[in-house]
């Protein structure tokens, strides 16, 4: 007679394994801790590269004036601002994030920068988006998918938001393709980034988690398969900066 496994489901939190229901609060603590220095640290860690990666995402989004965009895990609003410029006054961007501190900083930053009227802000979970299905021309998540507890649930939820012909864009860190670059990247990630976090943000542990979470994220082909399984078609991906970052794109028909 088979016995039922009653052990609680677990999830990756960096290199650690935690109960699934513990991951979201732990991730929330990370971003609550780093929120104030998040943008500065992004510039320092990527040496400004994150701006170019986000510009490439915008170029692949094909967003036009008057369209509707959902920016998931919007954080401090880098992509929200870019999308707001693209959709114009007749369009709309919904910036959603599970972390109130990050989203609040993003809203303040955008309003202070004159971005008003075509952006809505919403607290919500990527795995269960509190919005009506099939209303967006484009949905994106940048550097946030690896922080969700159930990636499959998040992909399915985001895909359900798309109108026919709409596209989902996922921008996320990965592993460089060349061995030498991978070794250099590993050294930089595990030795430099946590120290930067300690000096600049006063939080070494949170940045060590962020580095570890990249290593636990699905490789590009696996994520492509997961996106297809979520109901998306014509899924493809672009390796950026030698594979340090990957942009996936899939369509809902």
VOTORDREN-97850 format. One record per residue (C-alpha): residue in three letters; y, z, x. Coordinates in Angstrom, 2 decimals, m for minus. Each point is the difference from the previous one (the first is absolute). Layout:
% VOTORDREN-97850
REC | code | py | pz | px
REC | ALA | Y | Z | X
...
This chain:
% VOTORDREN-97850
REC | code | py | pz | px
REC | UNK | 0.00 | 0.00 | 0.00
REC | UNK | 3.37 | m1.03 | 1.38
REC | UNK | 2.68 | 2.64 | 0.38
REC | UNK | 3.59 | m0.77 | m0.78
REC | UNK | 2.45 | 0.21 | 2.91
REC | UNK | 2.59 | 2.54 | m1.15
REC | UNK | 2.03 | m0.02 | 3.19
REC | UNK | 3.69 | m0.84 | m0.60
REC | UNK | 1.12 | m3.51 | 0.93
REC | UNK | 1.96 | m0.15 | 3.24
REC | UNK | 2.73 | m2.17 | 1.49
REC | UNK | 1.44 | m0.67 | 3.43
REC | UNK | 3.05 | 1.96 | 1.03
REC | UNK | 0.55 | m1.47 | 3.42
REC | UNK | m3.21 | 0.69 | 1.92
REC | UNK | m0.85 | 2.96 | m2.23
REC | UNK | m2.00 | m0.09 | m3.23
REC | UNK | 1.44 | 1.92 | m2.93
REC | UNK | m0.84 | 0.30 | m3.67
REC | UNK | 1.45 | m2.91 | m1.96
REC | UNK | 2.26 | 2.22 | m2.07
REC | UNK | 1.41 | 1.56 | 3.20
REC | UNK | 1.20 | m3.23 | 1.65
REC | UNK | 3.02 | m0.77 | m2.20
REC | UNK | 1.59 | 3.47 | 0.47
REC | UNK | m0.62 | m0.21 | 3.75
REC | UNK | 1.61 | m3.44 | 0.22
REC | UNK | 2.89 | 1.27 | m2.11
REC | UNK | 0.55 | 2.79 | 2.52
REC | UNK | 0.09 | m2.56 | 2.82
REC | UNK | 2.70 | m2.12 | m1.60
REC | UNK | 1.96 | 3.01 | m1.23
REC | UNK | 0.13 | 1.15 | 3.61
REC | UNK | 1.05 | m3.32 | 1.55
REC | UNK | 2.26 | m1.36 | m2.77
REC | UNK | 3.35 | 0.77 | 1.64
REC | UNK | m0.90 | m1.71 | 3.27
REC | UNK | m2.33 | m2.65 | m1.44
REC | UNK | 2.30 | m3.01 | 0.46
REC | UNK | 1.03 | 0.99 | 3.52
REC | UNK | m3.61 | 0.55 | 0.99
REC | UNK | m0.99 | m3.41 | m1.41
REC | UNK | 2.59 | m1.66 | 2.21
REC | UNK | m1.08 | 1.97 | 3.06
REC | UNK | m3.77 | m0.36 | m0.49
REC | UNK | 0.09 | m3.74 | m0.70
REC | UNK | 2.98 | m0.72 | 2.29
REC | UNK | 1.63 | m1.63 | m3.01
REC | UNK | m3.03 | m2.15 | m0.78
REC | UNK | m0.48 | 1.41 | m3.50
REC | UNK | 3.16 | m1.84 | m1.10
REC | UNK | m1.45 | m3.35 | 1.07
REC | UNK | m3.34 | 0.75 | m1.71
REC | UNK | 1.80 | 0.83 | m3.23
REC | UNK | 2.13 | m3.14 | 0.26
REC | UNK | m3.21 | m2.02 | 0.31
REC | UNK | m1.38 | 1.68 | m3.12
REC | UNK | 3.13 | m0.98 | m1.91
REC | UNK | m0.34 | m3.59 | 1.19
REC | UNK | m3.59 | m0.12 | m1.28
REC | UNK | 0.85 | 1.61 | m3.33
REC | UNK | 1.76 | m3.14 | m1.30
REC | UNK | 2.05 | 2.26 | m2.27
REC | UNK | 2.78 | m1.81 | m1.87
REC | UNK | 3.12 | 1.11 | m1.89
REC | UNK | m0.79 | 1.53 | m3.37
REC | UNK | m3.54 | 1.07 | 0.85
REC | UNK | m1.62 | 3.44 | m0.29
REC | UNK | m1.33 | 1.82 | 3.09
REC | UNK | m1.95 | 3.23 | 0.40
REC | UNK | 0.36 | 1.74 | 3.37
REC | UNK | m2.85 | 2.53 | 0.25
REC | UNK | 0.31 | 2.87 | 2.49
REC | UNK | 3.63 | m1.07 | 0.28
REC | UNK | 0.95 | 2.98 | 2.14
REC | UNK | 3.56 | m0.24 | 1.29
REC | UNK | 0.56 | m3.43 | m1.51
REC | UNK | m0.04 | m2.54 | 2.85
REC | UNK | m1.90 | m2.59 | m2.05
REC | UNK | 1.60 | 1.03 | m3.28
REC | UNK | 3.40 | m0.94 | 1.39
REC | UNK | m1.25 | m3.36 | 1.24
REC | UNK | m1.67 | m0.78 | m3.32
REC | UNK | 3.13 | 1.04 | m1.92
REC | UNK | 1.96 | m2.60 | 1.96
REC | UNK | m2.63 | m2.65 | m0.78
REC | UNK | m0.26 | 0.57 | m3.78
REC | UNK | 3.74 | 0.34 | m0.51
REC | UNK | 1.81 | 1.45 | m3.01
REC | UNK | m2.34 | m1.63 | m2.55
REC | UNK | m3.13 | 1.36 | 1.67
REC | UNK | m1.47 | 3.46 | 0.35
REC | UNK | m1.72 | 2.02 | 2.69
REC | UNK | m1.98 | 3.13 | m0.81
REC | UNK | m0.35 | 2.32 | 2.98
REC | UNK | m2.87 | 2.43 | m0.49
REC | UNK | m1.23 | 2.75 | 2.30
REC | UNK | m2.13 | 3.09 | m0.46
REC | UNK | 2.28 | 2.02 | 2.27
REC | UNK | 3.28 | 1.16 | m1.60
REC | UNK | 1.65 | 0.77 | 3.35
REC | UNK | m0.58 | m3.49 | 1.39
REC | UNK | 1.04 | m1.74 | m3.21
REC | UNK | 3.08 | 2.17 | m0.34
REC | UNK | 1.11 | m0.91 | 3.50
REC | UNK | m0.62 | m3.66 | m0.77
REC | UNK | 2.05 | 0.12 | m3.20
REC | UNK | 2.91 | 1.72 | 1.75
REC | UNK | m0.13 | m2.50 | 2.84
REC | UNK | 0.02 | m3.02 | m2.32
REC | UNK | 2.68 | 1.32 | m2.34
REC | UNK | 2.22 | 0.89 | 2.96
REC | UNK | m0.57 | m3.55 | 1.25
REC | UNK | 1.15 | m1.52 | m3.28
REC | UNK | m3.44 | m0.91 | m1.37
REC | UNK | 0.39 | 0.94 | m3.67
REC | UNK | m0.79 | m1.52 | m3.35
REC | UNK | m3.24 | m1.86 | 0.74
REC | UNK | m2.19 | 2.78 | 1.45
REC | UNK | m1.94 | 2.66 | m1.90
REC | UNK | m1.60 | 3.02 | 1.70
REC | UNK | m3.23 | 1.57 | m1.16
REC | UNK | m2.29 | 2.78 | 1.22
REC | UNK | m3.58 | m1.17 | m0.28
REC | UNK | m3.43 | m0.37 | 1.58
REC | UNK | m1.13 | m3.38 | 1.35
REC | UNK | m3.48 | 0.66 | m1.35
REC | UNK | 1.21 | 0.32 | m3.58
REC | UNK | 3.35 | m1.73 | m0.35
REC | UNK | 1.86 | 1.25 | m3.10
REC | UNK | 1.22 | m3.44 | m1.06
REC | UNK | m0.94 | m2.74 | m2.46
REC | UNK | m2.46 | m2.60 | 1.33
REC | UNK | 0.94 | m3.59 | 0.83
REC | UNK | 3.75 | 0.36 | 0.30
REC | UNK | 0.71 | m0.68 | 3.68
REC | UNK | 0.27 | m3.24 | 1.95
REC | UNK | m0.64 | 1.80 | 3.27
REC | UNK | m1.48 | 3.36 | 0.95
REC | UNK | 0.09 | 1.28 | 3.56
REC | UNK | m1.05 | 3.04 | 1.98
REC | UNK | 1.11 | 0.38 | 3.62
REC | UNK | m1.55 | 2.56 | 2.33
REC | UNK | m1.17 | 2.07 | m2.95
REC | UNK | m3.47 | m1.18 | m0.97
REC | UNK | m1.76 | 1.96 | 2.74
REC | UNK | 1.48 | 3.21 | m1.40
REC | UNK | m1.50 | m0.31 | m3.49
REC | UNK | m3.21 | 1.84 | m0.77
REC | UNK | m1.85 | m2.84 | m1.74
REC | UNK | 1.06 | m3.39 | 1.35
REC | UNK | m2.13 | m1.88 | m2.52
REC | UNK | 1.71 | 1.76 | m2.91
REC | UNK | 3.44 | m0.74 | 1.45
REC | UNK | m0.80 | m3.70 | 0.47
REC | UNK | m1.29 | m0.29 | m3.55
REC | UNK | 3.05 | 1.81 | m1.39
REC | UNK | 2.43 | m2.19 | 1.94
REC | UNK | m1.84 | m3.20 | m0.91
REC | UNK | 0.23 | 0.94 | m3.69
REC | UNK | 3.79 | 0.06 | 0.26
REC | UNK | 0.20 | m3.72 | 0.84
REC | UNK | 0.88 | m2.77 | m2.38
REC | UNK | m2.17 | m3.14 | 0.19
REC | UNK | 1.03 | m1.73 | 3.21
REC | UNK | 1.38 | 3.20 | 1.49
REC | UNK | m0.87 | 1.19 | 3.48
REC | UNK | m0.91 | 3.28 | 1.65
REC | UNK | 1.17 | 0.54 | 3.58
REC | UNK | m1.47 | 2.72 | 2.21
REC | UNK | 1.65 | 0.67 | 3.36
REC | UNK | m1.92 | 2.46 | 2.14
REC | UNK | m0.77 | 0.96 | 3.57
REC | UNK | m3.26 | m1.22 | 1.51
REC | UNK | m1.62 | m0.34 | 3.41
REC | UNK | 1.13 | m2.58 | 2.59
REC | UNK | m2.41 | m2.85 | 0.58
REC | UNK | 0.24 | m0.20 | 3.81
REC | UNK | m1.83 | 2.76 | 1.89
REC | UNK | 2.81 | 0.63 | 2.48
REC | UNK | 2.60 | 0.24 | m2.76
REC | UNK | m2.33 | 2.28 | m1.98
REC | UNK | m0.34 | 2.37 | 2.96
REC | UNK | 3.77 | 0.08 | 0.54
REC | UNK | 0.53 | 0.55 | m3.71
REC | UNK | m2.47 | 2.88 | m0.07
REC | UNK | 1.71 | 1.68 | 2.96
REC | UNK | 3.42 | m0.41 | m1.58
REC | UNK | m1.22 | 1.17 | m3.41
REC | UNK | m1.78 | 3.16 | 1.11
REC | UNK | 2.22 | 1.04 | 2.91
REC | UNK | 3.52 | m1.19 | m0.77
REC | UNK | 0.41 | m0.01 | m3.78
REC | UNK | m1.01 | 3.66 | m0.60
REC | UNK | 2.37 | 1.09 | 2.79
REC | UNK | 2.80 | m2.04 | m1.55
REC | UNK | m0.78 | 1.70 | m3.30
REC | UNK | 0.27 | 3.41 | 1.64
REC | UNK | 3.30 | m0.79 | 1.74
REC | UNK | 1.77 | m1.97 | m2.74
REC | UNK | m1.49 | 1.35 | m3.24
REC | UNK | m1.25 | 3.37 | 1.21
REC | UNK | m3.46 | m0.85 | m1.30
REC | UNK | m2.72 | m1.16 | 2.36
REC | UNK | m2.90 | 0.61 | m2.40
REC | UNK | 1.30 | m2.30 | m2.74
REC | UNK | 0.42 | m2.91 | 2.38
REC | UNK | m3.43 | 0.62 | 1.47
REC | UNK | m1.37 | m0.30 | m3.56
REC | UNK | 1.90 | m3.27 | m0.52
REC | UNK | m1.50 | m1.42 | 3.19
REC | UNK | m3.51 | 1.13 | m0.96
REC | UNK | 0.35 | m1.40 | m3.53
REC | UNK | 0.46 | m3.49 | 1.45
REC | UNK | m3.39 | 0.23 | 1.71
REC | UNK | m1.66 | 0.94 | m3.29
REC | UNK | 1.58 | m2.86 | m1.96
REC | UNK | m2.29 | m2.94 | m0.90
REC | UNK | 0.03 | m2.94 | 2.42
REC | UNK | 1.72 | m3.21 | m1.24
REC | UNK | m3.16 | m1.73 | m1.23
REC | UNK | m1.21 | 3.11 | m1.84
REC | UNK | 3.37 | 0.44 | m1.68
REC | UNK | m0.03 | m3.69 | m0.98
REC | UNK | m3.40 | 0.52 | m1.64
REC | UNK | 1.30 | 3.09 | m1.80
REC | UNK | 3.01 | m1.90 | m1.33
REC | UNK | m2.25 | m2.77 | m1.31
REC | UNK | m2.23 | 2.58 | m1.66
REC | UNK | 3.08 | 1.45 | m1.74
REC | UNK | 0.49 | m3.30 | m1.84
REC | UNK | 2.32 | m1.88 | 2.36
REC | UNK | m0.50 | m3.64 | 1.03
REC | UNK | 0.91 | m2.08 | 3.05
REC | UNK | 0.22 | 3.13 | 2.15
REC | UNK | 1.04 | m0.63 | 3.59
REC | UNK | 1.63 | 1.88 | 2.83
REC | UNK | 2.32 | m0.47 | 2.97
REC | UNK | m0.37 | 1.90 | 3.27
REC | UNK | 3.41 | 1.07 | 1.31
REC | UNK | 0.88 | 1.22 | 3.50
REC | UNK | m3.47 | m0.78 | 1.29
REC | UNK | m1.70 | 1.75 | m2.91
REC | UNK | 1.89 | 3.29 | 0.21
REC | UNK | 1.13 | m0.71 | m3.54
REC | UNK | m1.65 | m2.16 | m2.67
REC | UNK | 1.50 | m1.46 | m3.17
REC | UNK | m2.49 | m0.70 | m2.80
REC | UNK | 0.91 | m2.12 | m3.00
REC | UNK | m1.97 | m0.59 | m3.20
REC | UNK | 0.78 | m1.58 | m3.38
REC | UNK | m0.82 | 0.77 | m3.61
REC | UNK | m0.68 | m3.12 | m2.09
